[in-house]
């Protein structure tokens, strides 16, 4: 979990109230963060991943102010109509398709605020941005650029002066020699052209998600800023932008809209969620007559059963998330401690014993166990696998990475290989997890990749697993579009079909940006348990 360092005097100034160290320690620890240390100068806090809005000093102070009853309720942020326009070229769609922007004027910068800005960029990149893969942030001195801007692509021979450098470097030179280039070159490895921000006069702003240009960098003299967030997930980009601009607004800056390809950003309007007080009381075991005061203590607005959620709260999806915040506002220290009246003797579930046994066997074979989400990307489960399936879809999904319940394991494991392809091969992974068909089952997926991976290897591993369990598998050649024809088999045990084993189709590998052959199998662990 990310840890941020805050200037104590700055936080107290934003709170606008004199607070003792004892009260500060108590309230910070009870708001849903972990206070690591505090002295006369600094406050070091561990922020949980579900509250990226608290990674900014202003966002942290805002949350703490509400929680302490200093300034409660929903803040409203004004977005002034701007004349700033951005053109998005078609070329970025294959590389980094989404871009959102804002202009912030009358910013009061100093060394501390710039330090905060660098800190929040780093933390958002690492956590919310999945180490820049999902999104990356650029902040520039507005007065050094001229609109309209263009978000497009350039060849790898294109040159500009990267941040903290004194001479021009080509894209390839940056990716091979610049510290940030070497750290994140893998994000652009598969693309011939790279994304670049340019102003009206062809001045370079940045090459996302790698590095900004030296020509537009921010300093303590900067008064106005241009902010962009680019990435693979539009919703996440919008949320990250909201976190940044509202942080500046809390410090008195003015926000201006930017037209990006015909759409105006940022959108700082609160979203709305219904809440049922009876449901709140049932979950928390309380008898609350009203919830308005508790919600306002957590920075929400409330009216007639409708909760208005601040634009920077990325973690609130349904009313159960509101219930958690009501519990925080009520105070966990105020709940009555009670001992359950349930009595029994603990015993490990027999299926879990079996699953652990299987996993231990595969670990003994040299495979690494992974743990991916039950939620998956629809295209990965179907289109990218070359098949068509009826999936359990998520209603009003917040982003495309998690819009269906997974129906099989191999696509999730291919995604793991895709995210780790910059590491050396061989890579040997497996996972035993739930799938939804729509009935819930447990399947085991296993993949192996190296320069010479073959069907024989995958079958040998499956045979060895069966032997370890005292079972015998029978193999029948079949056709499955996710696998290479002639190198895939349907596997049965005691007359029951329970697995597919084979070599992944090259078309599928291309869809997942994988270069080396991949082999493996998917096994119905629930069925195998019944058989064994």
C-alpha positions in Angstrom: 0.0 0.0 0.0 1.3 3.5 -0.8 2.8 5.6 1.9 2.7 9.4 1.6 4.7 12.1 3.5 2.8 15.2 4.4 4.0 18.6 5.8 2.3 18.8 9.2 2.1 22.6 9.2 0.5 22.6 5.7 -2.1 20.0 6.7 -3.0 22.0 9.8 -3.3 25.2 7.7 -5.8 23.4 5.4 -7.8 22.1 8.3 -8.2 25.7 9.5 -8.3 24.7 13.1 -5.8 24.1 15.9 -5.7 20.4 16.6 -3.6 18.7 19.3 -1.2 15.9 18.3 -3.2 13.4 20.3 -6.4 14.2 18.5 -4.6 14.2 15.1 -3.1 10.8 15.8 -6.5 9.4 16.9 -8.5 10.8 13.9 -6.0 9.9 11.2 -6.0 6.3 12.5 -9.8 6.1 12.6 -10.5 7.6 9.1 -9.4 4.5 7.3 -5.7 5.1 7.0 -2.7 3.9 8.9 -0.6 6.5 10.7 3.0 5.4 10.4 4.7 8.3 12.2 4.2 11.9 13.2 6.7 14.5 14.5 6.8 18.3 14.6 7.4 18.6 10.9 6.0 15.5 9.0 3.1 13.2 9.0 3.7 9.8 7.3 0.5 7.9 6.4 -0.2 4.7 4.7 -3.2 5.2 2.3 -5.3 2.1 1.5 -5.7 1.4 -2.3 -9.5 2.1 -2.3 -8.9 5.8 -1.4 -6.5 7.2 -4.1 -8.1 10.7 -3.5 -6.2 10.8 -0.2 -2.9 10.5 -2.0 -3.0 14.3 -2.6 -2.2 16.4 0.5 -5.3 18.6 -0.3 -7.5 15.5 -0.7 -6.2 14.0 2.6 -6.8 17.3 4.4 -10.3 17.6 2.9 -11.2 14.0 4.1 -9.8 14.7 7.5 -11.6 18.0 7.8 -15.0 16.4 7.1 -14.3 13.4 9.4 -13.4 15.8 12.3 -16.5 17.8 11.8 -14.7 21.0 10.7 -16.2 21.3 7.3 -18.7 18.6 6.4 -20.8 17.8 3.4 -20.3 17.8 -0.3 -18.0 20.3 -1.9 -19.0 21.8 -5.3 -16.3 22.5 -7.8 -16.7 25.1 -10.5 -15.4 24.3 -14.0 -14.9 27.5 -16.0 -15.6 27.3 -19.8 -12.3 27.2 -21.5 -11.3 27.9 -25.1 -8.6 25.2 -25.1 -8.9 22.5 -27.8 -7.1 19.1 -28.3 -7.1 17.1 -31.5 -6.8 13.3 -31.1 -5.2 11.5 -34.1 -6.5 8.1 -35.1 -3.0 6.6 -34.7 -3.2 6.6 -30.9 -6.1 4.2 -30.9 -3.8 1.2 -31.3 -1.3 2.4 -28.7 -2.9 4.5 -25.9 -6.4 5.4 -27.0 -7.8 7.6 -24.3 -6.9 11.2 -23.3 -8.6 13.6 -20.8 -7.3 17.0 -19.9 -7.9 20.1 -17.8 -6.3 23.6 -17.4 -5.7 24.9 -13.9 -5.0 28.6 -13.5 -3.8 30.9 -10.6 -1.8 28.0 -9.0 0.3 29.0 -6.1 3.4 26.8 -6.4 6.4 26.4 -4.1 8.9 23.7 -3.4 6.5 21.8 -1.1 3.6 21.9 -3.6 5.9 20.7 -6.4 7.1 17.9 -4.1 3.5 17.0 -3.4 2.7 17.0 -7.1 5.6 14.6 -7.9 4.6 12.4 -5.0 0.9 12.1 -6.1 1.9 11.4 -9.7 4.3 8.6 -8.6 1.7 7.1 -6.2 -1.2 7.3 -8.7 1.0 5.8 -11.4 2.1 2.9 -9.2 -1.3 2.0 -7.8 -4.3 3.4 -9.6 -2.4 3.4 -12.9 -1.0 -0.1 -12.6 2.6 1.1 -12.9 1.6 3.4 -15.8 0.1 0.6 -17.9 -3.5 1.6 -17.2 -2.9 5.4 -17.1 -0.2 8.0 -16.9 -0.2 11.7 -16.0 1.4 14.7 -17.5 1.6 18.2 -15.9 3.0 21.1 -17.9 3.5 24.9 -17.6 0.5 26.2 -19.6 2.3 29.5 -20.5 5.0 27.6 -22.4 2.6 25.9 -24.8 0.2 27.2 -27.5 -3.2 25.7 -28.3 -4.6 23.8 -30.1 -2.7 20.7 -29.0 -2.4 17.4 -30.8 -2.3 14.0 -29.2 -0.9 11.8 -31.9 1.9 9.4 -32.8 5.5 9.7 -34.0 8.1 7.2 -35.3 10.9 5.9 -33.1 13.3 8.2 -34.9 11.5 11.3 -33.6 13.6 13.5 -31.4 13.0 15.9 -28.5 14.7 17.0 -25.2 13.4 14.7 -22.4 13.0 16.0 -18.9 16.2 16.7 -17.0 18.3 16.4 -20.2 20.1 19.1 -22.2 20.1 17.6 -25.7 17.7 16.0 -28.0 17.3 12.2 -28.0 15.4 10.0 -30.3 12.5 7.9 -29.0 14.7 4.8 -29.2 17.5 6.5 -27.4 15.2 7.5 -24.6 13.7 4.0 -24.2 17.2 2.5 -24.2 19.2 5.1 -22.2 17.0 7.5 -20.2 16.2 6.2 -16.6 12.4 6.5 -17.1 12.8 5.0 -20.6 14.4 1.9 -19.4 11.9 1.5 -16.6 8.9 1.7 -18.8 10.1 0.8 -22.3 8.1 -2.5 -22.1 4.8 -0.5 -22.2 5.7 0.6 -25.8 7.6 -2.5 -26.9 5.0 -3.8 -29.3 4.3 -0.5 -31.1 6.1 0.9 -34.2 4.9 4.4 -33.4 4.7 6.0 -30.0 2.2 8.5 -28.5 3.3 12.2 -28.4 1.8 15.4 -27.2 2.5 18.5 -29.5 1.4 22.1 -29.3 0.4 24.3 -32.2 4.1 25.0 -33.0 5.1 21.3 -32.9 6.7 21.8 -29.4 6.8 18.5 -27.6 4.9 18.3 -24.3 5.6 14.6 -23.6 5.8 11.0 -24.8 3.3 9.2 -22.6 3.6 7.0 -20.6 7.4 7.5 -20.5 8.6 11.1 -20.0 7.8 14.7 -20.3 9.7 17.3 -22.3 12.2 19.6 -20.8 10.7 22.5 -22.7 7.4 22.5 -20.8 8.4 21.5 -17.3 6.8 23.0 -14.2 8.8 25.2 -11.8 8.0 27.4 -8.8 7.5 30.3 -11.2 4.7 28.5 -13.0 1.3 30.1 -12.5 -1.0 28.1 -14.8 -0.9 24.4 -15.6 -2.1 22.0 -18.3 -2.8 18.5 -17.1 -3.4 15.4 -19.2 -4.1 11.8 -18.3 -3.7 9.2 -21.0 -4.3 5.5 -20.9 -6.1 2.3 -21.7 -9.2 2.9 -19.5 -11.2 6.0 -20.1 -13.1 5.8 -16.8 -9.9 5.5 -14.8 -8.3 8.4 -16.7 -11.3 10.6 -15.9 -11.1 9.6 -12.2 -7.4 10.4 -11.9 -7.9 13.8 -13.6 -10.7 14.6 -11.1 -8.4 13.7 -8.1 -5.7 16.0 -9.4 -7.8 19.1 -10.3 -9.9 19.0 -7.2 -6.7 19.0 -5.2 -5.6 22.2 -6.9 -9.1 23.7 -6.4 -8.9 23.0 -2.7 -5.9 25.3 -2.7 -7.7 28.1 -4.5 -6.8 27.5 -8.1 -9.3 27.9 -10.9 -10.3 25.0 -13.2 -11.0 25.4 -16.9 -12.5 22.9 -19.3 -10.6 21.5 -22.3 -12.3 20.2 -25.5 -10.7 16.8 -26.3 -11.9 15.6 -29.7 -15.3 17.2 -29.2 -15.8 16.2 -25.6 -15.4 18.5 -22.6 -13.3 17.6 -19.6 -13.2 17.5 -16.6 -16.6 16.5 -15.4 -16.8 17.3 -11.7 -20.5 16.6 -11.1 -21.3 14.2 -8.3 -22.9 10.9 -9.1 -25.9 9.6 -7.2 -26.6 6.3 -5.3 -29.7 5.3 -3.4 -29.3 4.2 0.2 -31.7 2.3 2.4 -31.4 3.0 6.2 -32.9 -0.4 7.0 -30.2 -2.1 5.0 -27.5 0.1 6.8 -28.8 -1.0 10.2 -29.0 -4.6 9.2 -25.4 -4.7 8.0 -24.0 -2.8 10.9 -26.2 -4.1 13.7 -27.3 -0.6 14.6 -30.6 1.3 15.0 -29.8 4.5 13.3 -32.7 6.9 12.7 -30.9 8.9 10.2 -27.6 8.7 8.2 -27.3 12.2 6.8 -24.9 13.4 9.5 -22.6 10.4 9.1 -22.5 10.7 5.3 -21.7 14.4 5.5 -19.0 13.6 7.9 -17.4 11.6 5.1 -17.8 14.3 2.5 -21.1 13.2 0.9 -24.3 15.1 0.1 -27.6 13.6 1.1 -31.3 14.3 0.4 -34.3 12.1 0.6 -32.6 8.7 0.4 -30.2 9.8 -2.4 -26.4 10.2 -1.7 -24.4 12.6 -3.8 -20.9 11.2 -4.2 -17.9 13.5 -4.8 -16.3 13.2 -8.2 -13.0 12.2 -6.8 -14.4 9.2 -4.8 -13.4 6.4 -7.2 -14.2 3.6 -4.7 -17.9 4.1 -4.2 -19.9 1.8 -6.5 -22.9 0.7 -4.6 -24.6 1.4 -1.2 -22.4 -1.2 0.6 -19.5 1.2 0.1 -21.6 3.9 1.7 -22.3 1.5 4.6 -18.6 1.2 5.2 -18.2 5.0 5.3 -21.1 5.3 7.7 -19.4 2.8 10.0 -16.2 4.8 9.9 -18.2 8.0 10.7 -20.1 6.3 13.5 -16.7 5.2 14.9 -15.6 1.6 15.1 -14.6 2.3 18.7 -18.3 3.0 19.4 -19.6 -0.5 18.3 -20.4 -2.8 21.1 -18.1 -5.7 21.2 -20.0 -9.1 21.4 -19.0 -12.7 21.3 -20.8 -14.9 18.8 -23.2 -17.5 20.3 -22.2 -20.0 17.5 -20.4 -23.0 18.8 -18.7 -25.8 16.7 -15.6 -27.7 15.9 -13.5 -26.3 13.0 -12.7 -28.6 10.1 -11.2 -27.9 6.8 -13.5 -28.3 3.8 -12.8 -31.5 2.0 -12.8 -29.8 -1.4 -10.3 -27.2 -0.1 -8.1 -30.1 1.1 -8.2 -31.5 -2.4 -7.6 -28.2 -4.1 -4.6 -27.6 -1.8 -3.2 -31.0 -2.6 -3.5 -30.3 -6.4 -1.8 -26.9 -6.0 1.0 -28.4 -3.9 1.6 -31.0 -6.6 1.9 -28.4 -9.3 4.2 -26.2 -7.1 6.3 -29.3 -6.8 6.5 -29.4 -10.6 8.1 -26.0 -10.5 5.0 -23.9 -11.4 4.1 -20.6 -9.8 0.6 -20.1 -8.4 -1.2 -16.9 -9.5 -4.3 -15.3 -8.2 -6.4 -13.2 -10.7 -9.8 -11.6 -10.4 -13.2 -13.3 -10.9 -14.0 -10.2 -13.0 -12.5 -10.2 -16.4 -12.4 -8.3 -19.8 -15.1 -9.6 -22.2 -12.8 -9.5 -25.2 -10.2 -11.5 -23.4 -12.7 -14.2 -22.6 -14.2 -14.4 -26.1 -12.9 -12.4 -29.1 -9.2 -12.6 -28.2 -9.5 -16.3 -27.6 -11.2 -16.8 -31.0 -14.4 -18.1 -29.6 -18.0 -17.0 -28.8 -19.4 -17.6 -25.3 -22.5 -16.4 -23.4 -21.0 -14.6 -20.4 -22.3 -13.2 -17.1 -22.0 -9.5 -17.8 -21.6 -6.8 -15.1 -24.3 -4.1 -15.3 -23.0 -0.6 -15.4 -19.4 -1.8 -15.3 -17.0 1.1 -14.4 -14.3 0.0 -16.8 -13.6 -2.4 -19.6 -11.0 -4.5 -17.7 -13.7 -5.8 -15.3 -17.0 -6.0 -17.3 -17.8 -9.8 -17.1 -17.5 -12.7 -14.7 -14.9 -15.0 -16.1 -16.1 -18.3 -17.7 -12.7 -19.9 -17.9 -9.2 -19.6 -16.6 -6.8 -19.7 -19.5 -7.6 -16.1 -20.7 -6.8 -14.8 -17.2 -3.5 -16.6 -17.2 -2.6 -15.3 -20.7 -3.2 -11.8 -19.4 -0.7 -12.6 -16.6 1.8 -13.7 -19.2 1.1 -10.5 -21.2 1.8 -8.3 -18.2 5.1 -10.2 -17.5 6.4 -10.8 -21.0 9.3 -8.4 -20.4 10.7 -11.1 -18.0 12.8 -14.0 -19.3 11.3 -17.4 -20.2 10.4 -20.1 -19.3 7.4 -18.9 -17.4 5.3 -21.6 -15.7 2.1 -20.5 -14.0 -1.2 -22.0 -12.8 -4.4 -21.0 -10.9 -7.3 -22.8 -9.3 -10.2 -20.3 -9.2 -13.9 -19.8 -9.6 -15.6 -19.6 -13.0 -19.2 -18.6 -13.7 -21.2 -20.6 -16.3 -23.5 -19.0 -14.8 -23.4 -21.6 -12.1 -20.2 -21.3 -10.0 -17.5 -24.0 -10.5 -13.8 -24.2 -9.7 -11.4 -24.8 -12.5 -7.6 -25.2 -12.7 -5.8 -23.4 -15.5 -2.1 -24.0 -16.2 0.2 -22.4 -18.8 3.8 -22.9 -19.8 5.7 -20.6 -22.2 9.2 -20.9 -23.7 10.8 -20.8 -27.1 10.0 -24.5 -27.8 6.9 -25.2 -25.7 4.9 -28.1 -27.2 1.7 -30.2 -26.7 3.8 -33.0 -25.4 5.0 -31.0 -22.4 1.5 -29.9 -21.5 0.2 -33.5 -21.7 3.2 -34.8 -19.6 2.3 -32.4 -16.9 -1.3 -33.3 -16.9 -0.5 -37.0 -16.9 1.9 -36.5 -14.0 -0.9 -34.7 -12.0 -3.3 -37.6 -12.7 -0.7 -40.1 -11.6 -0.1 -38.2 -8.4 -3.9 -38.4 -7.7 -4.2 -42.1 -8.6 -6.2 -41.3 -11.8 -5.9 -42.1 -15.5 -6.8 -39.6 -18.2 -8.0 -40.5 -21.7 -7.2 -38.2 -24.6 -9.3 -37.6 -27.7 -8.4 -35.2 -30.6 -10.9 -32.4 -31.0 -11.2 -29.0 -32.6 -11.1 -25.9 -30.4 -10.4 -22.5 -32.0 -8.3 -21.3 -29.0 -5.8 -24.0 -29.7 -3.8 -25.2 -32.7 -5.7 -27.7 -34.8 -4.3 -31.2 -34.4 -2.5 -30.2 -31.1 -5.5 -30.1 -28.8 -7.3 -32.9 -26.9 -10.4 -33.4 -24.8 -9.5 -35.2 -21.7 -11.8 -37.5 -19.8 -11.5 -39.4 -16.5 -13.8 -42.4 -15.7 -15.8 -41.5 -18.8 -16.4 -37.9 -17.9 -15.0 -35.0 -19.9 -13.1 -32.7 -17.5 -10.3 -30.9 -19.4 -8.8 -29.5 -22.6 -5.0 -29.6 -23.2 -3.0 -28.3 -26.1 -1.0 -25.5 -27.8 -2.5 -22.0 -27.8 -3.4 -20.8 -31.3 -0.8 -18.2 -32.7 -3.7 -15.9 -33.5 -4.7 -15.9 -29.8 -1.1 -15.3 -28.8 -1.0 -12.3 -31.1 -4.2 -10.9 -29.5 -2.4 -11.1 -26.2 0.8 -9.6 -27.6 2.8 -12.8 -26.8 5.7 -14.0 -29.0 6.8 -17.4 -27.6 4.7 -20.5 -27.9 2.3 -21.2 -25.0 0.9 -24.6 -24.0 -1.3 -25.7 -21.1 -4.6 -27.1 -20.0 -7.8 -26.2 -18.2 -9.3 -28.7 -15.8 -12.7 -28.8 -14.1 -11.5 -29.2 -10.5 -15.0 -29.5 -9.1 -15.7 -32.5 -11.3 -12.3 -34.1 -10.7 -13.0 -33.9 -6.9 -16.3 -35.7 -7.3 -14.6 -38.4 -9.5 -11.6 -38.8 -7.1 
